[in-house]
Amino acid sequence: MLENQKMRPVSVIGPMGDKLTLKDLPKRDTRRWVSRRKAEVVAAVEGGLITVDEACERYNLSLEEFASWQRAYDRLGVPALRATRVQFYRDRFGI
């Protein structure tokens, strides 16, 4: 086990206020990204459960795509991650 893996938390607080562990994260082959799942991945990274690189590799995301999720979530929460509202939030709030 790598040294930095020893320092990781076993769980973090998820976007809905519940405990989130590695096994609670979306499946690696997730294709339908609802806002809650995106928020869970962002919360896992921000809480130190997984790294940004691990999230991008695990879910086949570009760094830019993950960063856009993170910006939206940090600024406006879970509703900003809805695919149907991306353009609205981008135009109105610059995310």
Secondary structure, DSSP 4 states (H G I P E B T S, - for coil): --HHHHTS-S-EE-TTSSEE-GGGSPPTT-----HHHHHHHHHHHHTTSS-HHHHHHHHT--HHHHHHHHHHHHHH-GGGG-GGGHHHHHHHH--
